[in-house]
Amino acid sequence: MKNSYKSRQSEKAADEKPLFHDTWKLLRKYRDVVWSLELSVQHVKKSFEIEVGSTIDEFLDSLYLAGVEFGDAKIEHHAKCIERSNKMVKMLETAVELLRSKHKFGETYYWVLYYTYLSPQELKGAEEVIASLQPHVKDISNSTYYRKRHEAIEAIEALGAVLWGYTARDTAAILEEFFPEG
């Protein structure tokens, strides 16, 4: 019952702080976004192969050698959407790595975030997360786990201004600063 109460308290805190809520929501959707990106990339590759009759790499190599530019708006738009989503995922991963390397509790926060939200396979509940944390965080209890999880999200909340505090146009400019073309 304590776990349920703590969880409701965390959700209440998230509802009261929009940036916290958005950061928490992104972390909770991380695996789905990464999976969706992988599927989208595979879909674009297959669609391209069906429409053009060669792989994207083979086609681009032949265009480059011939000095030709290719401008299929539908494929280009889909590719740009994938690229934008990928950049957002990379920004989150960069923030987590920065937290890990620079924050005084960064290593602990990293592992809490990793096993809770970022690992390829979702673990089944707090008990399984805590068991996975044992080699990295000594003597971690349920209450310590929930407290550390909340603290870790608050620590990366500073990234919220970049992730959530700008218009789409501003975000595109910021992404360009972090990930310049070419």
TORDO-359590 format. One record per residue (C-alpha): x, y, z; residue in one letter. Coordinates in steps of 0.2 Angstrom, whole numbers, padded with zeros to 4 digits, always signed. Layout:
<nodes>
XYZa;...
</nodes>
This chain:
<nodes>
+0000+0000+0000m;+0014+0012+0003k;+0021+0010-0014n;+0004+0014-0021s;+0003+0030-0010y;+0021+0035-0015k;+0016+0032-0034s;+0001+0043-0032r;+0011+0056-0023q;+0024+0056-0038s;+0010+0058-0050e;+0002+0072-0041k;+0019+0081-0040a;+0020+0078-0059a;+0003+0086-0062d;+0008+0101-0052e;+0024+0104-0061k;+0022+0105-0080p;+0040+0103-0085l;+0042+0088-0073f;+0026+0080-0080h;+0033+0082-0098d;+0050+0076-0094t;+0042+0061-0084w;+0030+0058-0099k;+0045+0058-0111l;+0055+0045-0100l;+0039+0034-0099r;+0037+0034-0118k;+0056+0032-0122y;+0055+0014-0126r;+0040+0016-0137d;+0048+0031-0146v;+0064+0021-0149v;+0054+0006-0156w;+0043+0017-0167s;+0059+0026-0174l;+0066+0009-0178e;+0050+0003-0187l;+0049+0020-0196s;+0067+0018-0203v;+0063+0001-0208q;+0047+0006-0217h;+0055+0020-0226v;+0069+0009-0232k;+0057-0005-0238k;+0045+0009-0246s;+0060+0016-0255f;+0066-0001-0261e;+0049-0005-0268i;+0047+0011-0277e;+0064+0013-0283v;+0070-0005-0285g;+0087-0003-0275s;+0092+0001-0257t;+0093+0019-0252i;+0112+0018-0250d;+0114+0011-0268e;+0102+0024-0275f;+0111+0039-0266l;+0128+0032-0272d;+0122+0032-0290s;+0114+0049-0289l;+0130+0056-0281y;+0141+0049-0295l;+0129+0056-0308a;+0128+0073-0299g;+0109+0072-0298v;+0097+0077-0284e;+0082+0067-0279f;+0067+0076-0272g;+0053+0064-0267d;+0043+0075-0255a;+0033+0061-0247k;+0049+0051-0243i;+0058+0067-0238e;+0045+0073-0226h;+0044+0056-0218h;+0063+0056-0216a;+0063+0073-0209k;+0050+0068-0196c;+0061+0053-0191i;+0076+0064-0190e;+0067+0076-0179r;+0061+0062-0167s;+0078+0054-0167n;+0086+0071-0162k;+0074+0073-0147m;+0079+0055-0141v;+0097+0060-0143k;+0094+0076-0133m;+0087+0065-0119l;+0101+0053-0120e;+0114+0067-0119t;+0105+0075-0104a;+0105+0058-0095v;+0124+0056-0099e;+0127+0073-0093l;+0118+0070-0077l;+0128+0054-0075r;+0145+0062-0078s;+0142+0079-0069k;+0129+0078-0055h;+0136+0072-0038k;+0123+0058-0037f;+0124+0056-0056g;+0129+0038-0057e;+0115+0032-0045t;+0102+0043-0055y;+0108+0036-0071y;+0105+0018-0066w;+0088+0022-0058v;+0083+0030-0075l;+0091+0017-0085y;+0082+0002-0077y;+0066+0012-0075t;+0064+0020-0092y;+0079+0018-0104l;+0084-0001-0104s;+0079-0010-0120p;+0067-0022-0110q;+0054-0014-0098e;+0056-0022-0081l;+0041-0028-0072k;+0038-0017-0057g;+0048-0008-0044a;+0054-0024-0036e;+0062-0030-0052e;+0070-0013-0055v;+0077-0013-0037i;+0084-0030-0040a;+0093-0024-0056s;+0099-0009-0046l;+0108-0019-0033q;+0125-0021-0041p;+0125-0002-0044h;+0116+0005-0029v;+0119-0003-0012k;+0105-0006+0000d;+0091+0002-0010i;+0074+0000-0002s;+0057+0004-0011n;+0056+0021-0003s;+0074+0025-0008t;+0070+0020-0025y;+0055+0031-0027y;+0064+0045-0019r;+0079+0043-0031k;+0068+0041-0046r;+0060+0057-0042h;+0076+0066-0038e;+0084+0060-0055a;+0069+0066-0065i;+0070+0083-0056e;+0088+0084-0060a;+0085+0082-0078i;+0070+0093-0077e;+0083+0107-0081a;+0083+0100-0099l;+0064+0104-0099g;+0067+0121-0105a;+0076+0114-0121v;+0063+0100-0123l;+0047+0109-0119w;+0050+0127-0116g;+0051+0133-0134y;+0040+0134-0149t;+0042+0121-0163a;+0052+0134-0173r;+0063+0138-0159d;+0066+0120-0155t;+0071+0117-0173a;+0084+0130-0171a;+0090+0123-0154i;+0091+0106-0162l;+0102+0113-0176e;+0114+0120-0163e;+0116+0103-0154f;+0116+0093-0171f;+0122+0103-0185p;+0118+0097-0203e;+0133+0089-0211g;
</nodes>
